[in-house]
Amino acid sequence: MAIVEVPAPMAGSIKELLVGVGESVRERQEILVLESMKMEIPVESPATGTISEILVSAPQRIDEGQVLLRIAVSA
């Protein structure tokens, strides 16, 4: 099983997590909401799989490129 890391597209803060560890997600599904410059930016899953690890929580500040969560995908 491969692991896909989901990086933050920009600096900001975590507004809302929409998934939990062990939850199945599909490609392009919204998995969390990032707040940056008073805008809400949805972050989508880059792959279909299962959430294996969440590395952030609301309202944590994050940096651009920081890994937010990991998704286990079938090879």
C-alpha positions, 0 to 999 in steps of 0.5 A: 500500500502506498502513502500519499501526503497532502501538502498545504497549498498556502500558509494559513490556518486550519478552519475545519477537518472534514474527515477522520482517520480510517475514513475512506475518501475519493479523489477530489473530495474535500477533506479540510478547509484552510483559512488564508487572508480571510478566505476559505480554501477547500483542500481536496484529496489527491487520490482515492484511499483511506485517511491513515494519519492527520497531522494538524487540527483546527485552528492550527497555523500551517505553512505552505507545503506543510504535510497536513495528512496522509492517505493510504492508497492501493497500488 
